[in-house]
Amino acid sequence: MPYINANDAKLFYDDTGGDGPVLIFSHGLLMTQEMFAPQVERLRGKYRCISWDQRGFGRTGPVDGPFTYWTSAQDVLSLASALNIQKATLAGLSQGGFLSMRAALLAPERVSALVLLATRSGIDDDQTIDNFRALSAEWANNGSVNVEGMLEKVLLGPDVDPEPWVTNWRAMGCNDMTYPLDALIGRDDITSKLKSLGCPSIVVHGTDDVAIEIKHGRQLADGLPACQKFCAIKGAGHAVNLARSDQVTDAIAAFLADIA
Protein backbone atom coordinates (compact mmCIF):
# COMPACT_ATOMS: atom_id res chain seq x y z
CA MET A 1 0.00 0.00 0.00
CA PRO A 2 1.33 3.50 -0.80
CA TYR A 3 2.10 5.02 2.58
CA ILE A 4 4.85 7.47 3.34
CA ASN A 5 6.21 8.88 6.58
CA ALA A 6 6.04 12.66 6.41
CA ASN A 7 5.97 15.33 9.11
CA ASP A 8 5.79 12.69 11.88
CA ALA A 9 2.74 11.06 10.31
CA LYS A 10 2.12 7.96 8.20
CA LEU A 11 0.14 9.29 5.25
CA PHE A 12 -1.74 7.28 2.64
CA TYR A 13 -1.43 8.61 -0.90
CA ASP A 14 -2.03 7.66 -4.51
CA ASP A 15 0.37 8.69 -7.26
CA THR A 16 -0.27 8.26 -10.98
CA GLY A 17 3.42 8.77 -11.71
CA GLY A 18 4.74 10.16 -14.95
CA ASP A 19 6.95 13.12 -15.74
CA GLY A 20 4.27 15.76 -16.26
CA PRO A 21 3.69 18.78 -14.02
CA VAL A 22 2.63 17.72 -10.52
CA LEU A 23 -0.92 18.28 -9.27
CA ILE A 24 -1.63 17.41 -5.59
CA PHE A 25 -5.27 17.04 -4.52
CA SER A 26 -6.38 17.58 -0.89
CA HIS A 27 -9.89 16.49 0.11
CA GLY A 28 -12.60 18.08 2.24
CA LEU A 29 -13.84 17.30 5.74
CA LEU A 30 -15.13 13.73 6.18
CA MET A 31 -14.01 12.85 2.67
CA THR A 32 -10.96 10.97 1.36
CA GLN A 33 -8.58 11.20 -1.57
CA GLU A 34 -11.10 9.15 -3.56
CA MET A 35 -13.30 12.22 -3.99
CA PHE A 36 -10.92 13.43 -6.71
CA ALA A 37 -11.13 10.23 -8.77
CA PRO A 38 -13.01 11.98 -11.65
CA GLN A 39 -10.38 14.71 -11.91
CA VAL A 40 -7.43 12.31 -11.62
CA GLU A 41 -8.85 10.01 -14.29
CA ARG A 42 -9.11 12.82 -16.82
CA LEU A 43 -5.92 14.71 -15.99
CA ARG A 44 -3.48 11.86 -15.38
CA GLY A 45 -2.46 11.66 -19.03
CA LYS A 46 -0.90 15.12 -18.93
CA TYR A 47 -0.15 15.62 -15.23
CA ARG A 48 1.35 13.60 -12.42
CA CYS A 49 -1.66 13.48 -10.10
CA ILE A 50 -1.21 12.81 -6.40
CA SER A 51 -4.08 12.55 -3.94
CA TRP A 52 -3.77 11.78 -0.25
CA ASP A 53 -5.75 11.08 2.91
CA GLN A 54 -5.28 13.75 5.54
CA ARG A 55 -4.82 13.19 9.26
CA GLY A 56 -7.98 11.68 10.72
CA PHE A 57 -9.44 10.41 7.46
CA GLY A 58 -9.42 7.47 5.07
CA ARG A 59 -6.50 5.10 5.14
CA THR A 60 -4.26 7.57 6.94
CA GLY A 61 -6.65 6.99 9.81
CA PRO A 62 -7.39 8.55 13.20
CA VAL A 63 -5.03 10.90 15.00
CA ASP A 64 -4.10 10.67 18.67
CA GLY A 65 -3.49 14.34 19.33
CA PRO A 66 -4.40 17.88 18.27
CA PHE A 67 -3.29 19.44 15.01
CA THR A 68 -4.05 22.53 12.93
CA TYR A 69 -4.32 23.25 9.24
CA TRP A 70 -0.78 24.60 9.45
CA THR A 71 0.20 21.06 10.50
CA SER A 72 -1.69 19.72 7.49
CA ALA A 73 0.07 22.28 5.29
CA GLN A 74 3.39 20.91 6.50
CA ASP A 75 2.05 17.41 5.81
CA VAL A 76 1.45 18.12 2.12
CA LEU A 77 4.81 19.84 1.75
CA SER A 78 6.55 16.95 3.51
CA LEU A 79 4.68 14.46 1.34
CA ALA A 80 5.93 16.28 -1.75
CA SER A 81 9.50 16.31 -0.41
CA ALA A 82 9.36 12.60 0.38
CA LEU A 83 8.33 11.99 -3.24
CA ASN A 84 11.19 14.20 -4.50
CA ILE A 85 8.76 16.85 -5.75
CA GLN A 86 10.17 20.34 -5.54
CA LYS A 87 7.18 22.26 -6.92
CA ALA A 88 3.52 21.44 -7.50
CA THR A 89 0.09 22.88 -8.14
CA LEU A 90 -2.03 22.38 -5.02
CA ALA A 91 -5.73 21.68 -5.50
CA GLY A 92 -7.95 21.55 -2.44
CA LEU A 93 -11.63 21.46 -1.59
CA SER A 94 -12.90 23.06 1.62
CA GLN A 95 -10.41 22.03 4.33
CA GLY A 96 -8.16 20.88 1.48
CA GLY A 97 -8.18 24.50 0.36
CA PHE A 98 -7.46 25.69 3.91
CA LEU A 99 -4.27 23.62 4.03
CA SER A 100 -3.27 24.33 0.43
CA MET A 101 -3.32 28.10 0.98
CA ARG A 102 -1.35 27.69 4.20
CA ALA A 103 1.22 25.54 2.40
CA ALA A 104 1.62 28.30 -0.18
CA LEU A 105 2.13 30.81 2.63
CA LEU A 106 4.73 28.60 4.32
CA ALA A 107 6.67 27.75 1.17
CA PRO A 108 5.67 29.93 -1.81
CA GLU A 109 8.65 28.66 -3.79
CA ARG A 110 7.17 25.14 -3.64
CA VAL A 111 3.73 26.03 -5.02
CA SER A 112 3.35 26.80 -8.71
CA ALA A 113 -0.43 27.45 -8.61
CA LEU A 114 -3.54 27.03 -6.46
CA VAL A 115 -6.84 25.40 -7.44
CA LEU A 116 -9.29 26.32 -4.68
CA LEU A 117 -12.67 24.59 -4.59
CA ALA A 118 -15.55 25.44 -2.24
CA THR A 119 -13.25 27.04 0.31
CA ARG A 120 -12.53 30.34 2.06
CA SER A 121 -9.83 32.27 3.89
CA GLY A 122 -11.88 33.45 6.86
CA ILE A 123 -13.34 31.81 9.95
CA ASP A 124 -16.88 30.73 10.75
CA ASP A 125 -19.49 32.73 12.63
CA ASP A 126 -20.49 31.86 16.18
CA GLN A 127 -23.57 29.87 15.15
CA THR A 128 -21.58 27.72 12.74
CA ILE A 129 -18.93 27.07 15.38
CA ASP A 130 -21.65 26.07 17.84
CA ASN A 131 -23.01 23.67 15.20
CA PHE A 132 -19.57 22.10 14.78
CA ARG A 133 -19.23 21.70 18.54
CA ALA A 134 -22.62 20.01 18.66
CA LEU A 135 -21.53 17.72 15.81
CA SER A 136 -18.35 16.84 17.70
CA ALA A 137 -20.30 15.99 20.84
CA GLU A 138 -22.87 13.93 18.95
CA TRP A 139 -20.18 12.01 17.08
CA ALA A 140 -18.32 11.30 20.32
CA ASN A 141 -21.49 9.85 21.80
CA ASN A 142 -23.03 8.01 18.85
CA GLY A 143 -20.77 8.15 15.81
CA SER A 144 -22.35 9.23 12.54
CA VAL A 145 -25.72 7.51 12.89
CA ASN A 146 -27.77 10.56 13.91
CA VAL A 147 -26.05 13.12 11.68
CA GLU A 148 -25.75 11.33 8.36
CA GLY A 149 -28.74 13.07 6.78
CA MET A 150 -27.44 16.48 7.76
CA LEU A 151 -23.94 15.68 6.53
CA GLU A 152 -25.30 14.44 3.20
CA LYS A 153 -27.11 17.74 2.72
CA VAL A 154 -24.30 20.01 3.87
CA LEU A 155 -21.15 18.25 2.66
CA LEU A 156 -22.38 16.49 -0.46
CA GLY A 157 -25.49 18.15 -1.86
CA PRO A 158 -28.37 16.60 -3.80
CA ASP A 159 -26.40 15.48 -6.86
CA VAL A 160 -23.76 13.35 -5.14
CA ASP A 161 -24.30 9.67 -4.35
CA PRO A 162 -24.05 9.51 -0.54
CA GLU A 163 -23.62 5.73 -0.21
CA PRO A 164 -19.81 5.43 -0.34
CA TRP A 165 -19.33 8.38 1.97
CA VAL A 166 -21.92 7.23 4.51
CA THR A 167 -20.19 3.83 4.51
CA ASN A 168 -16.92 5.58 5.36
CA TRP A 169 -18.54 7.60 8.15
CA ARG A 170 -20.06 4.52 9.73
CA ALA A 171 -16.65 2.87 9.81
CA MET A 172 -15.17 5.71 11.85
CA GLY A 173 -14.97 5.44 15.62
CA CYS A 174 -16.75 7.69 18.11
CA ASN A 175 -13.49 9.44 19.02
CA ASP A 176 -12.20 9.83 15.47
CA MET A 177 -13.72 13.23 14.73
CA THR A 178 -12.71 15.11 17.88
CA TYR A 179 -9.32 16.40 16.73
CA PRO A 180 -10.32 17.02 13.08
CA LEU A 181 -13.29 19.11 14.22
CA ASP A 182 -11.11 20.94 16.72
CA ALA A 183 -8.84 21.90 13.81
CA LEU A 184 -11.84 23.16 11.84
CA ILE A 185 -13.30 25.12 14.75
CA GLY A 186 -10.01 26.63 15.84
CA ARG A 187 -8.56 27.62 12.49
CA ASP A 188 -7.19 31.12 12.10
CA ASP A 189 -8.24 33.81 9.65
CA ILE A 190 -5.68 34.15 6.85
CA THR A 191 -7.55 36.77 4.82
CA SER A 192 -4.97 39.46 5.55
CA LYS A 193 -2.22 37.14 4.32
CA LEU A 194 -3.77 36.49 0.90
CA LYS A 195 -1.98 39.45 -0.64
CA SER A 196 1.31 37.57 -0.32
CA LEU A 197 0.06 34.63 -2.40
CA GLY A 198 1.46 35.63 -5.75
CA CYS A 199 1.09 32.34 -7.60
CA PRO A 200 -1.67 31.95 -10.21
CA SER A 201 -4.94 30.71 -8.77
CA ILE A 202 -8.48 29.75 -9.70
CA VAL A 203 -11.49 29.64 -7.37
CA VAL A 204 -14.41 27.29 -8.10
CA HIS A 205 -17.63 27.34 -6.05
CA GLY A 206 -21.09 25.85 -6.32
CA THR A 207 -23.98 28.30 -6.29
CA ASP A 208 -25.95 26.02 -3.93
CA ASP A 209 -23.16 25.34 -1.43
CA VAL A 210 -24.65 25.47 2.08
CA ALA A 211 -21.45 24.52 3.93
CA ILE A 212 -19.48 27.51 2.65
CA GLU A 213 -21.69 30.03 0.91
CA ILE A 214 -20.60 31.22 -2.50
CA LYS A 215 -20.07 34.77 -1.22
CA HIS A 216 -17.00 33.50 0.64
CA GLY A 217 -15.62 32.05 -2.58
CA ARG A 218 -16.09 35.39 -4.33
CA GLN A 219 -14.35 37.18 -1.46
CA LEU A 220 -11.47 34.72 -1.68
CA ALA A 221 -11.09 35.29 -5.41
CA ASP A 222 -11.14 39.06 -4.88
CA GLY A 223 -8.43 38.78 -2.22
CA LEU A 224 -5.99 36.69 -4.24
CA PRO A 225 -3.76 39.03 -6.26
CA ALA A 226 -3.11 36.53 -9.06
CA CYS A 227 -6.53 34.91 -9.27
CA GLN A 228 -7.14 34.13 -12.94
CA LYS A 229 -10.82 33.25 -12.71
CA PHE A 230 -13.77 32.73 -10.40
CA CYS A 231 -16.04 29.90 -11.60
CA ALA A 232 -19.58 29.76 -10.23
CA ILE A 233 -20.96 26.28 -10.88
CA LYS A 234 -24.73 26.57 -11.16
CA GLY A 235 -26.75 24.24 -8.94
CA ALA A 236 -23.76 22.52 -7.34
CA GLY A 237 -23.43 21.97 -3.63
CA HIS A 238 -20.31 21.75 -1.47
CA ALA A 239 -18.75 18.71 -3.17
CA VAL A 240 -18.69 20.70 -6.38
CA ASN A 241 -16.10 18.52 -8.10
CA LEU A 242 -18.37 15.48 -7.70
CA ALA A 243 -21.67 17.23 -8.43
CA ARG A 244 -20.37 18.69 -11.71
CA SER A 245 -17.22 16.69 -12.33
CA ASP A 246 -16.87 17.40 -16.06
CA GLN A 247 -17.51 21.11 -15.69
CA VAL A 248 -15.04 21.46 -12.81
CA THR A 249 -12.37 19.35 -14.51
CA ASP A 250 -12.75 21.41 -17.70
CA ALA A 251 -12.19 24.58 -15.66
CA ILE A 252 -9.09 23.13 -13.97
CA ALA A 253 -7.67 21.88 -17.27
CA ALA A 254 -8.20 25.25 -18.97
CA PHE A 255 -6.59 27.09 -16.05
CA LEU A 256 -3.54 24.81 -16.06
CA ALA A 257 -3.18 25.18 -19.82
CA ASP A 258 -3.36 28.96 -19.55
CA ILE A 259 -0.57 29.18 -16.97
CA ALA A 260 1.71 26.57 -18.57
C-alpha positions in Angstrom: 0.0 0.0 0.0 1.3 3.5 -0.8 2.1 5.0 2.6 4.9 7.5 3.3 6.2 8.9 6.6 6.0 12.7 6.4 6.0 15.3 9.1 5.8 12.7 11.9 2.7 11.1 10.3 2.1 8.0 8.2 0.1 9.3 5.2 -1.7 7.3 2.6 -1.4 8.6 -0.9 -2.0 7.7 -4.5 0.4 8.7 -7.3 -0.3 8.3 -11.0 3.4 8.8 -11.7 4.7 10.2 -14.9 7.0 13.1 -15.7 4.3 15.8 -16.3 3.7 18.8 -14.0 2.6 17.7 -10.5 -0.9 18.3 -9.3 -1.6 17.4 -5.6 -5.3 17.0 -4.5 -6.4 17.6 -0.9 -9.9 16.5 0.1 -12.6 18.1 2.2 -13.8 17.3 5.7 -15.1 13.7 6.2 -14.0 12.8 2.7 -11.0 11.0 1.4 -8.6 11.2 -1.6 -11.1 9.2 -3.6 -13.3 12.2 -4.0 -10.9 13.4 -6.7 -11.1 10.2 -8.8 -13.0 12.0 -11.6 -10.4 14.7 -11.9 -7.4 12.3 -11.6 -8.8 10.0 -14.3 -9.1 12.8 -16.8 -5.9 14.7 -16.0 -3.5 11.9 -15.4 -2.5 11.7 -19.0 -0.9 15.1 -18.9 -0.2 15.6 -15.2 1.3 13.6 -12.4 -1.7 13.5 -10.1 -1.2 12.8 -6.4 -4.1 12.6 -3.9 -3.8 11.8 -0.2 -5.8 11.1 2.9 -5.3 13.8 5.5 -4.8 13.2 9.3 -8.0 11.7 10.7 -9.4 10.4 7.5 -9.4 7.5 5.1 -6.5 5.1 5.1 -4.3 7.6 6.9 -6.7 7.0 9.8 -7.4 8.6 13.2 -5.0 10.9 15.0 -4.1 10.7 18.7 -3.5 14.3 19.3 -4.4 17.9 18.3 -3.3 19.4 15.0 -4.0 22.5 12.9 -4.3 23.3 9.2 -0.8 24.6 9.5 0.2 21.1 10.5 -1.7 19.7 7.5 0.1 22.3 5.3 3.4 20.9 6.5 2.0 17.4 5.8 1.4 18.1 2.1 4.8 19.8 1.8 6.5 16.9 3.5 4.7 14.5 1.3 5.9 16.3 -1.7 9.5 16.3 -0.4 9.4 12.6 0.4 8.3 12.0 -3.2 11.2 14.2 -4.5 8.8 16.9 -5.8 10.2 20.3 -5.5 7.2 22.3 -6.9 3.5 21.4 -7.5 0.1 22.9 -8.1 -2.0 22.4 -5.0 -5.7 21.7 -5.5 -7.9 21.6 -2.4 -11.6 21.5 -1.6 -12.9 23.1 1.6 -10.4 22.0 4.3 -8.2 20.9 1.5 -8.2 24.5 0.4 -7.5 25.7 3.9 -4.3 23.6 4.0 -3.3 24.3 0.4 -3.3 28.1 1.0 -1.4 27.7 4.2 1.2 25.5 2.4 1.6 28.3 -0.2 2.1 30.8 2.6 4.7 28.6 4.3 6.7 27.7 1.2 5.7 29.9 -1.8 8.6 28.7 -3.8 7.2 25.1 -3.6 3.7 26.0 -5.0 3.4 26.8 -8.7 -0.4 27.5 -8.6 -3.5 27.0 -6.5 -6.8 25.4 -7.4 -9.3 26.3 -4.7 -12.7 24.6 -4.6 -15.6 25.4 -2.2 -13.2 27.0 0.3 -12.5 30.3 2.1 -9.8 32.3 3.9 -11.9 33.5 6.9 -13.3 31.8 9.9 -16.9 30.7 10.8 -19.5 32.7 12.6 -20.5 31.9 16.2 -23.6 29.9 15.1 -21.6 27.7 12.7 -18.9 27.1 15.4 -21.6 26.1 17.8 -23.0 23.7 15.2 -19.6 22.1 14.8 -19.2 21.7 18.5 -22.6 20.0 18.7 -21.5 17.7 15.8 -18.3 16.8 17.7 -20.3 16.0 20.8 -22.9 13.9 19.0 -20.2 12.0 17.1 -18.3 11.3 20.3 -21.5 9.8 21.8 -23.0 8.0 18.9 -20.8 8.2 15.8 -22.3 9.2 12.5 -25.7 7.5 12.9 -27.8 10.6 13.9 -26.1 13.1 11.7 -25.7 11.3 8.4 -28.7 13.1 6.8 -27.4 16.5 7.8 -23.9 15.7 6.5 -25.3 14.4 3.2 -27.1 17.7 2.7 -24.3 20.0 3.9 -21.1 18.3 2.7 -22.4 16.5 -0.5 -25.5 18.2 -1.9 -28.4 16.6 -3.8 -26.4 15.5 -6.9 -23.8 13.4 -5.1 -24.3 9.7 -4.3 -24.0 9.5 -0.5 -23.6 5.7 -0.2 -19.8 5.4 -0.3 -19.3 8.4 2.0 -21.9 7.2 4.5 -20.2 3.8 4.5 -16.9 5.6 5.4 -18.5 7.6 8.1 -20.1 4.5 9.7 -16.6 2.9 9.8 -15.2 5.7 11.8 -15.0 5.4 15.6 -16.8 7.7 18.1 -13.5 9.4 19.0 -12.2 9.8 15.5 -13.7 13.2 14.7 -12.7 15.1 17.9 -9.3 16.4 16.7 -10.3 17.0 13.1 -13.3 19.1 14.2 -11.1 20.9 16.7 -8.8 21.9 13.8 -11.8 23.2 11.8 -13.3 25.1 14.8 -10.0 26.6 15.8 -8.6 27.6 12.5 -7.2 31.1 12.1 -8.2 33.8 9.7 -5.7 34.2 6.8 -7.6 36.8 4.8 -5.0 39.5 5.6 -2.2 37.1 4.3 -3.8 36.5 0.9 -2.0 39.4 -0.6 1.3 37.6 -0.3 0.1 34.6 -2.4 1.5 35.6 -5.7 1.1 32.3 -7.6 -1.7 31.9 -10.2 -4.9 30.7 -8.8 -8.5 29.7 -9.7 -11.5 29.6 -7.4 -14.4 27.3 -8.1 -17.6 27.3 -6.1 -21.1 25.8 -6.3 -24.0 28.3 -6.3 -25.9 26.0 -3.9 -23.2 25.3 -1.4 -24.7 25.5 2.1 -21.5 24.5 3.9 -19.5 27.5 2.7 -21.7 30.0 0.9 -20.6 31.2 -2.5 -20.1 34.8 -1.2 -17.0 33.5 0.6 -15.6 32.1 -2.6 -16.1 35.4 -4.3 -14.3 37.2 -1.5 -11.5 34.7 -1.7 -11.1 35.3 -5.4 -11.1 39.1 -4.9 -8.4 38.8 -2.2 -6.0 36.7 -4.2 -3.8 39.0 -6.3 -3.1 36.5 -9.1 -6.5 34.9 -9.3 -7.1 34.1 -12.9 -10.8 33.2 -12.7 -13.8 32.7 -10.4 -16.0 29.9 -11.6 -19.6 29.8 -10.2 -21.0 26.3 -10.9 -24.7 26.6 -11.2 -26.8 24.2 -8.9 -23.8 22.5 -7.3 -23.4 22.0 -3.6 -20.3 21.7 -1.5 -18.8 18.7 -3.2 -18.7 20.7 -6.4 -16.1 18.5 -8.1 -18.4 15.5 -7.7 -21.7 17.2 -8.4 -20.4 18.7 -11.7 -17.2 16.7 -12.3 -16.9 17.4 -16.1 -17.5 21.1 -15.7 -15.0 21.5 -12.8 -12.4 19.4 -14.5 -12.8 21.4 -17.7 -12.2 24.6 -15.7 -9.1 23.1 -14.0 -7.7 21.9 -17.3 -8.2 25.3 -19.0 -6.6 27.1 -16.1 -3.5 24.8 -16.1 -3.2 25.2 -19.8 -3.4 29.0 -19.6 -0.6 29.2 -17.0 1.7 26.6 -18.6 
